[in-house]
Amino acid sequence: MDRYPKSEVAAEALYWAGVSKYKGSGDSGALKDTAEAFRKRYAGSIWAKKASVWAA
């Protein structure tokens, strides 16, 4: 995602990175941070829609 931010799988990589951080730490802030990153980088992707529930 960092190396190829415009690839078609970058948004999915961001999603799973957020899930991984949350599962590893139990900190829901990781999910909020991921939702914010989606708003900035991949707002139009289906993965952003899936992550939108984390922003609340």
ZICOR-V132545 format. One record per backbone hydrogen bond with DSSP energy under -0.5 kcal/mol. CO is the residue of the C=O (numbers start at 1). NH is the residue of the N-H. E is the energy in kcal/mol with one decimal. If there is no record, write none. Layout:
((CO:NH:E) (CO:NH:E))
This chain:
((2:5:-0.5) (4:7:-1.8) (7:10:-1.2) (9:13:-2.2) (10:14:-2.1) (11:15:-2.2) (12:16:-2.5) (13:17:-2.1) (14:18:-2.1) (15:19:-2.1) (16:20:-2.5) (17:21:-2.3) (18:22:-2.2) (19:23:-2.9) (20:24:-2.3) (21:25:-1.8) (22:26:-3.7) (26:28:-0.7) (27:30:-1.6) (28:31:-0.6) (28:32:-1.7) (29:33:-2.6) (30:34:-1.7) (31:35:-2.5) (32:36:-2.1) (33:37:-2.1) (34:38:-2.2) (35:39:-1.9) (36:40:-1.6) (37:41:-2.6) (38:42:-1.2) (42:45:-2.1) (45:49:-1.3) (46:50:-1.9) (47:51:-2.0) (48:52:-1.0) (50:53:-0.6) (51:54:-1.9) (52:55:-1.2) (53:56:-0.5))
